[in-house]
């Protein structure tokens, strides 16, 4: 049975909502690949905990990476959202910057710009406590922050996954930047197109139009990363949603650097699909501010049968010859449900209901 118009419209609304929760807005492509949960012992994997430099095509020490992080103005930390190890490593980067007494702002994909005033009020209240006797204990502050922004209702993985990175941010009293657009705006962009955006975004989208060949390649990646089960008419709107979110986070980073009391550095916590150097946020940053020194570090899960870093490039693009980051830190693979099986079950259920 082919999809009827009614079924297609149902999928457009319903499957989008499902994947927003399971794959966090559909755009961290590597996290939603058709891969089975890890059943092997990644502890034995030869790439585990090694850092690969793409430009040097060689491994570098953590100490070398840390020094290069200190030398960069913008640090983009790409993650797989449901891998808690990735957040622990992000937390260590923040701690490293704080230890070196660098004033850093921490921008989060998980926070949207409509929350910024709430976040600022929270920070003003808690960060102004300078007396040790009156200061709220850090663990209590961190959990209070989660409640303040209603984390449990955001659709992101459980708070326990992100607690470590927010802990180090709050403990160091670093400014928190809500870098993303809110989900209602993104949904509206996907449904109605870019015309709902303000002039600034219209100009950026016009400036950074994809040529037809790249557009087709990116749409193919979106389809593949969603198990080849998305209606064709969803691909272009979803790609637009991806690009708008990249541009929004890029702008949030630039705004943080242009403020009167700007930080020494800005760190972005985001899905690795947004931090890729070929067409993600680092690309836009370089085009807008070519003299700004940025560093994109992605935390990538090891695969049981892939032992050469170069083999991982194909997971990002059929034509990629190398990984689209400056550095990759290989980690163990998180246990998770098969997202494609989940999606197949949902599609089958919806198809049955519409017969």
C-alpha positions as CSV (number, residue, x, y, z in Angstrom):
1,X,0.0,0.0,0.0
2,X,1.4,3.4,-1.0
3,X,1.2,6.4,1.2
4,X,-2.0,8.4,0.7
5,X,-1.9,12.1,1.0
6,X,-3.6,11.8,4.4
7,X,-1.0,9.4,5.7
8,X,1.8,11.5,4.4
9,X,0.4,14.5,6.2
10,X,0.0,12.4,9.4
11,X,3.6,11.4,9.2
12,X,4.7,15.0,8.6
13,X,3.2,15.9,11.9
14,X,3.5,12.8,14.1
15,X,6.8,11.2,13.0
16,X,8.5,14.6,13.4
17,X,7.3,14.7,17.1
18,X,8.6,11.2,17.7
19,X,12.1,11.9,16.3
20,X,12.4,15.2,18.1
21,X,12.4,13.2,21.3
22,X,14.4,10.2,20.2
23,X,17.0,11.9,18.0
24,X,16.8,15.4,19.4
25,X,15.4,17.4,16.5
26,X,16.6,15.1,13.8
27,X,19.9,16.9,13.2
28,X,22.6,15.1,15.1
29,X,22.9,12.7,12.2
30,X,25.5,10.4,13.6
31,X,23.4,9.6,16.6
32,X,20.5,8.3,14.5
33,X,22.3,6.0,12.2
34,X,20.9,2.5,11.6
35,X,23.3,0.8,14.0
36,X,22.5,-1.8,16.6
37,X,23.2,-1.3,20.3
38,X,26.7,-2.1,21.3
39,X,27.1,-5.6,22.7
40,X,30.9,-5.9,22.5
41,X,33.5,-4.7,24.9
42,X,34.6,-1.4,23.6
43,X,37.1,-1.3,26.4
44,X,39.3,-3.4,24.2
45,X,39.0,-1.2,21.1
46,X,42.4,0.2,20.0
47,X,41.0,3.7,19.3
48,X,39.3,4.1,22.7
49,X,40.3,7.4,24.4
50,X,42.6,8.4,21.6
51,X,42.6,11.9,20.0
52,X,42.9,12.1,16.3
53,X,44.1,15.3,14.5
54,X,42.5,15.6,11.1
55,X,45.0,18.1,9.7
56,X,48.0,16.1,10.9
57,X,46.4,12.7,10.2
58,X,47.9,11.5,13.4
59,X,47.1,10.9,17.1
60,X,47.9,13.7,19.5
61,X,48.1,13.6,23.3
62,X,45.4,15.0,25.5
63,X,48.0,17.5,26.8
64,X,48.6,18.8,23.2
65,X,44.9,19.0,22.6
66,X,44.4,21.0,25.8
67,X,47.0,23.5,24.8
68,X,45.4,24.0,21.4
69,X,42.1,24.5,23.1
70,X,43.7,27.3,25.2
71,X,45.0,28.8,22.0
72,X,41.5,29.0,20.4
73,X,38.9,31.7,20.8
74,X,35.9,29.5,20.0
75,X,35.7,25.8,21.0
76,X,33.0,23.7,19.6
77,X,32.4,20.4,21.4
78,X,30.4,18.0,19.3
79,X,28.5,15.2,21.1
80,X,26.2,12.3,20.7
81,X,23.4,13.4,23.0
82,X,22.7,10.2,24.8
83,X,26.3,9.3,25.5
84,X,27.1,10.4,29.1
85,X,30.8,10.0,28.5
86,X,30.7,12.8,26.0
87,X,29.3,15.2,28.6
88,X,31.8,14.2,31.1
89,X,34.6,15.0,28.7
90,X,33.0,18.3,27.8
91,X,32.9,19.1,31.5
92,X,36.7,18.4,31.7
93,X,37.3,20.9,28.9
94,X,35.3,23.6,30.9
95,X,37.3,22.7,34.0
96,X,40.5,23.0,32.1
97,X,39.6,26.5,30.9
98,X,38.6,27.5,34.4
99,X,41.8,26.1,36.0
100,X,43.7,28.4,33.6
101,X,41.6,31.3,34.9
102,X,40.1,32.1,31.5
103,X,36.8,33.9,31.3
104,X,34.7,31.7,29.2
105,X,31.0,31.8,28.1
106,X,29.3,28.4,27.6
107,X,26.7,28.2,24.9
108,X,24.3,25.3,24.7
109,X,22.3,23.9,21.8
110,X,19.9,22.5,24.5
111,X,18.9,25.9,25.6
112,X,16.8,28.2,23.4
113,X,16.9,31.9,23.2
114,X,13.5,32.5,24.7
115,X,14.9,31.1,28.0
116,X,17.8,33.6,28.2
117,X,16.1,36.0,30.6
118,X,15.2,33.1,32.9
119,X,18.8,31.9,32.8
120,X,20.2,35.4,33.4
121,X,17.9,35.8,36.5
122,X,19.1,32.5,37.8
123,X,22.7,33.4,37.3
124,X,22.3,36.8,38.9
125,X,20.7,35.3,42.0
126,X,23.1,32.4,42.5
127,X,26.4,33.8,41.1
128,X,26.1,36.9,43.2
129,X,26.5,34.8,46.4
130,X,30.1,35.5,47.4
131,X,29.8,34.7,51.1
132,X,30.8,31.0,51.7
133,X,28.4,30.8,54.6
134,X,25.4,31.9,52.6
135,X,26.2,30.2,49.3
136,X,23.8,27.5,48.2
137,X,25.8,24.2,47.7
138,X,26.8,23.7,44.1
139,X,24.9,20.4,43.7
140,X,21.7,22.1,44.8
141,X,22.4,25.0,42.5
142,X,22.8,22.7,39.5
143,X,19.6,20.8,40.2
144,X,17.8,24.1,40.8
145,X,18.9,25.2,37.4
146,X,17.4,22.1,35.8
147,X,14.1,22.9,37.5
148,X,14.2,26.6,36.6
149,X,14.4,25.8,32.8
150,X,12.0,22.8,33.0
151,X,14.6,20.4,31.6
152,X,12.4,17.4,32.0
153,X,9.9,18.8,29.5
154,X,12.4,19.8,26.9
155,X,12.7,16.5,25.1
156,X,16.4,16.2,25.7
157,X,17.9,13.1,27.4
158,X,17.5,12.8,31.1
159,X,19.2,15.5,33.3
160,X,21.7,12.9,34.5
161,X,23.4,12.9,31.1
162,X,24.1,16.7,31.1
163,X,24.5,17.3,34.8
164,X,28.3,17.1,34.8
165,X,28.8,19.7,32.1
166,X,26.3,22.1,33.7
167,X,27.9,21.4,37.1
168,X,31.3,22.6,36.0
169,X,29.7,25.6,34.2
170,X,27.8,26.7,37.3
171,X,30.6,25.8,39.7
172,X,33.0,28.1,37.7
173,X,30.3,30.9,37.6
174,X,30.6,31.1,33.8
175,X,27.9,32.9,31.7
176,X,25.4,30.5,30.2
177,X,24.2,31.3,26.7
178,X,21.0,29.9,25.2
179,X,22.2,29.4,21.7
180,X,19.3,27.7,19.9
181,X,16.0,28.8,18.5
182,X,12.9,27.5,20.3
183,X,11.2,24.4,19.0
184,X,8.0,26.2,18.0
185,X,10.0,28.5,15.7
186,X,11.9,25.5,14.2
187,X,8.6,23.6,13.6
188,X,7.1,26.7,12.0
189,X,10.1,27.1,9.7
190,X,9.9,23.4,8.7
191,X,6.2,23.7,8.1
192,X,5.9,27.1,6.5
193,X,9.4,27.9,5.2
194,X,11.9,30.7,5.8
195,X,9.4,33.5,5.2
196,X,8.5,33.4,8.9
197,X,12.0,34.5,9.9
198,X,13.2,38.1,10.4
199,X,15.3,40.0,7.8
200,X,18.6,39.1,9.4
201,X,18.0,35.4,8.9
202,X,16.6,36.0,5.4
203,X,19.9,37.7,4.5
204,X,22.0,34.9,6.0
205,X,20.0,32.2,4.2
206,X,20.4,34.1,0.9
207,X,24.1,34.5,1.5
208,X,24.6,30.8,2.3
209,X,22.4,29.1,-0.3
210,X,23.3,25.5,-1.0
211,X,24.1,24.7,-4.6
212,X,21.9,22.0,-6.0
213,X,24.5,19.2,-5.8
214,X,25.3,19.9,-2.2
215,X,21.6,20.2,-1.4
216,X,20.9,16.8,-2.8
217,X,23.8,15.3,-0.9
218,X,22.7,16.8,2.4
219,X,19.1,15.6,1.8
220,X,20.4,12.2,1.1
221,X,22.3,12.2,4.4
222,X,19.1,13.2,6.2
223,X,17.2,10.4,4.5
224,X,19.9,7.8,5.3
225,X,20.2,8.9,8.9
226,X,16.5,8.4,9.3
227,X,16.5,4.8,8.0
228,X,15.3,5.8,4.5
229,X,11.7,6.1,5.8
230,X,11.0,9.8,5.5
231,X,8.7,11.1,2.8
232,X,10.7,12.9,0.2
233,X,8.8,16.2,0.7
234,X,10.2,16.4,4.3
235,X,13.8,16.4,3.3
236,X,14.1,20.0,2.0
237,X,12.2,21.5,5.0
238,X,14.2,19.5,7.4
239,X,17.5,20.7,5.8
240,X,16.2,24.2,6.1
241,X,15.6,23.6,9.8
242,X,19.1,22.3,10.2
243,X,20.7,25.3,8.5
244,X,18.6,27.9,10.4
245,X,19.6,26.3,13.7
246,X,23.3,26.4,12.7
247,X,23.0,30.0,11.8
248,X,21.2,30.8,15.1
249,X,24.0,29.2,17.1
250,X,26.6,30.8,15.0
251,X,25.0,34.2,15.7
252,X,24.8,33.5,19.4
253,X,28.5,32.8,19.5
254,X,29.4,36.0,17.7
255,X,27.1,38.0,19.9
256,X,28.8,36.7,23.0
257,X,32.2,37.8,21.6
258,X,31.0,41.3,20.7
259,X,29.4,42.2,24.0
260,X,31.1,45.0,26.1
261,X,32.3,42.5,28.8
262,X,33.1,39.8,26.3
263,X,34.7,36.5,27.4
264,X,38.1,35.3,26.5
265,X,36.5,32.3,24.9
266,X,33.2,30.9,23.9
267,X,32.5,27.2,24.2
268,X,29.6,25.6,22.3
269,X,28.0,22.4,23.6
270,X,26.1,20.8,20.7
271,X,25.4,17.7,18.6
272,X,28.3,16.8,16.4
273,X,26.1,17.2,13.3
274,X,26.2,21.0,14.1
275,X,29.9,21.2,14.8
276,X,31.2,19.8,11.5
277,X,33.7,22.0,9.7
278,X,32.5,21.3,6.1
279,X,29.1,23.0,6.3
280,X,28.2,23.3,10.0
281,X,28.7,26.1,12.5
282,X,32.5,26.3,12.1
283,X,32.0,26.9,8.4
284,X,29.7,29.8,9.0
285,X,32.0,31.3,11.7
286,X,34.9,31.2,9.3
287,X,32.9,32.9,6.6
288,X,31.7,35.6,9.0
289,X,34.9,36.1,11.0
290,X,37.8,34.5,9.2
291,X,40.4,35.8,11.7
292,X,38.7,34.1,14.7
293,X,40.5,31.0,15.7
294,X,38.1,28.2,16.3
295,X,38.5,24.5,17.2
296,X,36.0,21.8,16.5
297,X,36.4,18.7,18.7
298,X,33.9,15.8,18.2
299,X,33.5,12.9,20.6
300,X,32.9,9.9,18.4
301,X,31.8,6.4,19.4
302,X,34.1,3.5,18.4
303,X,32.6,0.8,16.1
304,X,33.4,-2.8,16.7
305,X,34.9,-3.4,13.3
306,X,36.5,0.0,12.5
307,X,40.1,0.5,13.8
308,X,41.4,3.2,11.5
309,X,40.2,6.8,12.1
310,X,39.9,7.4,8.4
311,X,37.2,4.7,8.2
312,X,34.8,6.8,10.3
313,X,34.6,9.5,7.6
314,X,32.1,7.5,5.6
315,X,29.7,7.8,8.5
316,X,29.4,11.5,7.8
317,X,29.2,11.6,4.0
318,X,29.4,9.2,1.1
319,X,32.0,11.4,-0.5
320,X,34.0,12.4,2.6
321,X,37.7,11.6,2.5
322,X,38.3,12.6,6.1
323,X,36.3,13.4,9.3
324,X,34.7,16.9,9.2
325,X,36.2,18.2,12.4
326,X,39.6,19.5,13.6
327,X,39.9,16.8,16.2
328,X,38.1,13.6,17.1
329,X,38.1,12.0,20.6
330,X,37.1,8.3,20.4
331,X,34.9,7.0,23.2
332,X,33.0,3.9,24.2
333,X,29.7,3.3,22.5
334,X,26.5,4.0,24.6
335,X,23.9,1.3,24.9
336,X,20.7,2.4,23.2
337,X,17.6,1.1,21.4
338,X,17.7,0.6,17.7
339,X,16.2,3.9,16.4
340,X,15.4,2.4,13.0
341,X,13.4,-0.4,14.6
342,X,11.6,2.2,16.7
343,X,10.8,4.2,13.7
344,X,9.6,1.2,11.7
345,X,7.3,0.2,14.5
346,X,5.9,3.7,14.6
347,X,5.4,3.9,10.9
348,X,3.7,0.5,10.8
349,X,1.3,1.5,13.6
350,X,0.4,4.7,11.9
351,X,-0.1,3.0,8.6
352,X,-2.5,0.5,10.2
353,X,-4.5,3.2,11.8
354,X,-5.1,5.0,8.5
355,X,-6.2,2.0,6.5
